[in-house]
């Protein structure tokens, strides 16, 4: 396993840690009495995710190769920025155990950043933000790689990232599979009881479900390698919850892919479609944080 794969897995662990830490914070802010034992279990989960991420970052530093492909360099730079931001958020936690674990992660990320800087000649977290860092990393690596493809000489932003538990990832981006419409709907489970000669009595019985729908198109002229929708079908067939993260860094939590529909238009002579429109639906996984 290479450095890029270790970092991908580490960012997934940190995203899960952030999500669980946010749930703990919500319970504390709401002043709900869930018992010290239950909160302790949640805290242990958060610390476990951070510790796993720290081990993966350390492994990534050991696996860092002097011959680093452009695409890997870009992914590592992006991952370093995400890990650094996640560590900073977790270090601000009011829980001592989480703060201490985040400190170790910050040190590990710092060590990997130094190794990456020695390899590429640039550092992470400088002026201009994460996007500028990623672009600088690719530019630096391009100078060291004689056969670099011109199209790879710029950082590629992502609209949305799907991350599976086993480290599998899928990126939605403007240069490949892009969606131009996103609909997010939350349903709240409110039951009604009819009453004679009076209005219905309403009772909140649950938080209900949440769904996310993406729709977009893939054009043959911009298709990179083909088979993008088949890759998405493979992700769905795995029947595993997916962690969704936006391109601007917001962690949306874990969701199941429930459906994928495809329409092919303007067929060419060999039957290939010049345009593929798709609709992708997700439903929130519904982690039961009170019972973990």
C-alpha positions as CSV (number, residue, x, y, z in Angstrom):
1,X,0.0,0.0,0.0
2,X,1.4,3.4,-1.0
3,X,1.5,6.7,0.9
4,X,-1.6,8.0,-1.0
5,X,-3.7,5.0,0.1
6,X,-2.6,5.4,3.8
7,X,-3.5,9.1,3.7
8,X,-6.9,8.4,2.1
9,X,-7.7,5.9,4.9
10,X,-6.5,8.4,7.5
11,X,-8.7,11.2,6.2
12,X,-11.7,8.8,6.4
13,X,-10.9,8.0,10.0
14,X,-10.6,11.7,10.9
15,X,-14.0,12.5,9.2
16,X,-15.6,9.8,11.3
17,X,-13.9,11.2,14.4
18,X,-15.2,14.7,13.6
19,X,-18.7,13.4,13.1
20,X,-18.8,11.5,16.4
21,X,-17.2,14.5,18.2
22,X,-19.9,16.7,16.9
23,X,-22.5,14.4,18.3
24,X,-20.9,14.5,21.7
25,X,-20.8,18.3,21.5
26,X,-24.5,18.4,20.6
27,X,-25.4,16.3,23.6
28,X,-23.3,18.5,25.9
29,X,-24.7,21.7,24.5
30,X,-28.3,20.4,24.8
31,X,-27.5,19.4,28.4
32,X,-29.1,16.0,27.9
33,X,-28.4,13.4,30.6
34,X,-27.1,10.4,28.6
35,X,-24.9,9.0,31.4
36,X,-21.2,9.1,31.8
37,X,-20.7,5.6,30.6
38,X,-22.4,6.3,27.2
39,X,-20.5,9.5,26.7
40,X,-17.3,7.7,27.6
41,X,-18.0,5.1,24.9
42,X,-18.4,7.8,22.3
43,X,-15.2,9.5,23.4
44,X,-13.3,6.2,23.2
45,X,-14.6,5.8,19.6
46,X,-13.4,9.3,18.7
47,X,-10.0,8.7,20.2
48,X,-9.8,5.4,18.5
49,X,-10.4,7.0,15.1
50,X,-7.8,9.6,15.8
51,X,-5.2,7.0,16.9
52,X,-5.9,4.9,13.8
53,X,-5.4,8.0,11.6
54,X,-2.1,8.8,13.4
55,X,-0.8,5.3,12.7
56,X,-1.8,5.5,9.1
57,X,0.0,8.9,8.7
58,X,3.1,7.4,10.2
59,X,2.9,4.5,7.8
60,X,2.4,6.9,4.9
61,X,5.6,8.7,5.9
62,X,7.5,5.4,5.8
63,X,6.0,4.5,2.5
64,X,6.7,7.8,0.9
65,X,8.5,7.1,-2.4
66,X,11.2,9.3,-3.9
67,X,9.6,8.6,-7.3
68,X,6.2,10.2,-6.8
69,X,3.7,10.3,-9.7
70,X,2.0,13.6,-10.2
71,X,-1.5,12.3,-9.4
72,X,-0.2,10.8,-6.1
73,X,1.5,14.0,-5.2
74,X,-1.7,16.0,-5.7
75,X,-3.7,13.5,-3.6
76,X,-1.1,13.5,-0.8
77,X,-1.1,17.3,-0.7
78,X,-4.9,17.5,-0.6
79,X,-4.9,14.8,2.1
80,X,-2.3,16.6,4.2
81,X,-4.5,19.8,4.2
82,X,-7.6,17.8,5.1
83,X,-5.8,16.0,8.0
84,X,-4.3,19.3,9.3
85,X,-7.7,21.0,9.3
86,X,-9.3,18.0,11.0
87,X,-6.6,17.8,13.6
88,X,-7.0,21.5,14.4
89,X,-10.8,21.1,14.9
90,X,-10.4,18.1,17.1
91,X,-7.6,19.8,19.1
92,X,-10.1,22.5,20.1
93,X,-12.3,19.9,21.8
94,X,-13.1,20.4,25.5
95,X,-12.5,16.7,26.1
96,X,-9.0,16.1,27.3
97,X,-8.6,12.7,25.7
98,X,-9.6,13.9,22.3
99,X,-7.4,17.0,22.6
100,X,-4.4,14.8,23.5
101,X,-5.0,12.4,20.7
102,X,-5.3,15.3,18.2
103,X,-2.0,16.6,19.4
104,X,-0.3,13.3,18.5
105,X,-2.0,13.4,15.1
106,X,-0.8,17.0,14.5
107,X,2.8,15.9,15.2
108,X,2.5,13.0,12.8
109,X,1.1,15.2,10.1
110,X,3.9,17.7,10.7
111,X,6.5,14.9,10.2
112,X,4.9,13.7,7.0
113,X,4.7,17.3,5.7
114,X,8.4,17.8,6.3
115,X,9.1,14.6,4.3
116,X,6.8,15.6,1.5
117,X,8.5,19.1,1.4
118,X,11.9,17.4,1.2
119,X,10.6,15.4,-1.8
120,X,8.7,18.1,-3.7
121,X,10.4,21.2,-2.5
122,X,7.2,22.8,-1.2
123,X,5.4,22.9,2.0
124,X,1.7,22.6,3.1
125,X,-0.6,25.1,4.6
126,X,1.1,28.2,3.1
127,X,-0.5,31.4,1.8
128,X,-3.3,30.9,-0.6
129,X,-4.9,28.0,1.2
130,X,-5.3,24.3,0.4
131,X,-6.1,24.8,-3.3
132,X,-2.9,26.9,-3.8
133,X,-0.8,24.3,-1.9
134,X,-2.1,21.5,-4.1
135,X,-1.5,23.5,-7.3
136,X,2.0,24.3,-6.1
137,X,2.7,20.7,-5.3
138,X,1.7,19.6,-8.8
139,X,3.7,22.3,-10.4
140,X,6.8,21.4,-8.4
141,X,6.4,17.7,-9.2
142,X,5.9,18.5,-12.9
143,X,9.4,20.0,-13.0
144,X,10.8,16.8,-11.6
145,X,9.0,14.5,-14.0
146,X,10.0,14.7,-17.7
147,X,7.1,12.7,-19.0
148,X,4.4,14.6,-17.1
149,X,1.1,15.0,-18.9
150,X,0.2,18.6,-19.5
151,X,-3.4,18.0,-18.2
152,X,-2.0,16.8,-14.9
153,X,-0.2,20.1,-14.2
154,X,-3.1,21.6,-12.2
155,X,-4.9,20.7,-9.1
156,X,-8.4,19.2,-9.7
157,X,-11.1,20.3,-7.2
158,X,-13.9,17.9,-6.3
159,X,-17.6,18.5,-6.0
160,X,-18.2,15.5,-3.7
161,X,-16.1,12.6,-2.4
162,X,-17.6,9.2,-1.5
163,X,-15.5,7.2,1.0
164,X,-16.1,3.5,1.9
165,X,-15.0,1.8,5.0
166,X,-12.4,-0.2,3.1
167,X,-10.7,2.9,1.8
168,X,-12.4,2.9,-1.7
169,X,-13.1,6.4,-2.9
170,X,-15.0,8.0,-5.8
171,X,-14.6,11.7,-6.7
172,X,-17.2,13.8,-8.5
173,X,-15.4,16.6,-10.4
174,X,-16.0,19.0,-13.2
175,X,-13.4,17.2,-15.4
176,X,-15.1,13.8,-15.1
177,X,-18.4,12.8,-13.4
178,X,-20.1,16.1,-12.6
179,X,-23.5,16.8,-11.2
180,X,-25.3,20.1,-11.7
181,X,-28.2,19.6,-9.3
182,X,-28.2,18.5,-5.6
183,X,-31.4,18.1,-3.6
184,X,-31.3,17.3,0.1
185,X,-34.5,16.5,1.9
186,X,-35.2,15.9,5.6
187,X,-38.4,14.2,6.7
188,X,-39.5,14.4,10.3
189,X,-41.7,11.6,11.7
190,X,-44.7,13.3,13.2
191,X,-47.7,11.0,13.8
192,X,-51.3,12.2,13.8
193,X,-54.2,10.9,15.8
194,X,-57.7,11.8,14.7
195,X,-60.0,13.1,17.4
196,X,-63.8,13.5,17.3
197,X,-64.9,17.1,16.6
198,X,-61.4,18.3,17.3
199,X,-58.2,18.9,15.3
200,X,-55.8,16.0,15.0
201,X,-53.4,15.5,17.8
202,X,-49.8,15.5,16.7
203,X,-46.9,13.6,18.3
204,X,-43.2,13.6,17.3
205,X,-42.2,10.0,17.3
206,X,-38.7,10.2,15.6
207,X,-36.3,12.2,13.6
208,X,-37.4,10.5,10.4
209,X,-35.2,10.0,7.3
210,X,-33.0,12.2,5.2
211,X,-32.3,11.8,1.5
212,X,-29.8,13.3,-1.0
213,X,-30.3,13.3,-4.8
214,X,-27.6,14.2,-7.3
215,X,-28.3,14.6,-11.0
216,X,-25.9,15.5,-13.8
217,X,-24.4,14.5,-17.2
218,X,-21.2,12.9,-18.5
219,X,-20.2,14.0,-22.0
220,X,-18.0,11.8,-24.3
221,X,-15.7,14.7,-25.0
222,X,-14.9,15.1,-21.3
223,X,-15.0,11.4,-20.4
224,X,-11.8,10.2,-18.7
225,X,-11.4,6.4,-19.3
226,X,-15.1,5.7,-19.5
227,X,-17.1,3.4,-17.2
228,X,-17.7,6.0,-14.6
229,X,-21.3,5.0,-13.9
230,X,-20.3,1.3,-13.8
231,X,-17.7,2.3,-11.1
232,X,-20.6,3.9,-9.2
233,X,-22.7,0.9,-9.6
234,X,-19.9,-1.2,-8.1
235,X,-19.8,1.1,-5.1
236,X,-23.5,0.7,-4.7
237,X,-23.5,-3.1,-5.1
238,X,-21.0,-3.3,-2.1
239,X,-24.0,-2.5,0.1
240,X,-21.9,-0.5,2.5
241,X,-22.5,2.9,4.1
242,X,-20.5,5.7,2.5
243,X,-19.0,8.8,4.1
244,X,-19.9,11.9,2.0
245,X,-17.6,14.9,2.1
246,X,-18.1,18.1,0.0
247,X,-15.3,19.7,-2.0
248,X,-15.3,22.6,0.5
249,X,-14.6,20.2,3.4
250,X,-18.0,19.7,5.1
251,X,-18.5,16.1,6.3
252,X,-22.1,15.1,5.5
253,X,-22.0,11.9,7.5
254,X,-22.6,8.3,6.4
255,X,-25.2,7.4,3.7
256,X,-26.4,4.4,1.7
257,X,-26.5,4.6,-2.1
258,X,-30.1,3.5,-2.8
259,X,-30.4,3.9,-6.5
260,X,-28.6,4.9,-9.7
261,X,-30.5,5.6,-12.9
262,X,-28.9,6.4,-16.3
263,X,-30.2,7.8,-19.6
264,X,-28.0,7.6,-22.8
265,X,-28.5,10.2,-25.5
266,X,-27.1,11.0,-29.0
267,X,-25.7,7.6,-29.8
268,X,-22.7,7.3,-32.0
269,X,-22.3,4.7,-34.8
270,X,-20.8,2.1,-32.5
271,X,-23.6,2.6,-30.0
272,X,-21.6,4.6,-27.5
273,X,-23.4,7.6,-26.0
274,X,-22.2,11.1,-26.5
275,X,-24.1,12.1,-23.4
276,X,-25.1,10.1,-20.3
277,X,-27.4,11.7,-17.8
278,X,-27.7,10.1,-14.4
279,X,-29.6,10.5,-11.1
280,X,-28.1,9.1,-7.9
281,X,-30.0,8.8,-4.6
282,X,-28.7,8.4,-1.1
283,X,-30.4,7.9,2.2
284,X,-28.8,8.7,5.6
285,X,-27.4,5.6,7.3
286,X,-28.7,6.6,10.7
287,X,-25.9,5.8,13.1
288,X,-27.2,5.1,16.5
289,X,-24.7,7.0,18.6
290,X,-26.6,6.4,21.8
291,X,-25.9,2.6,21.7
292,X,-22.3,2.4,20.5
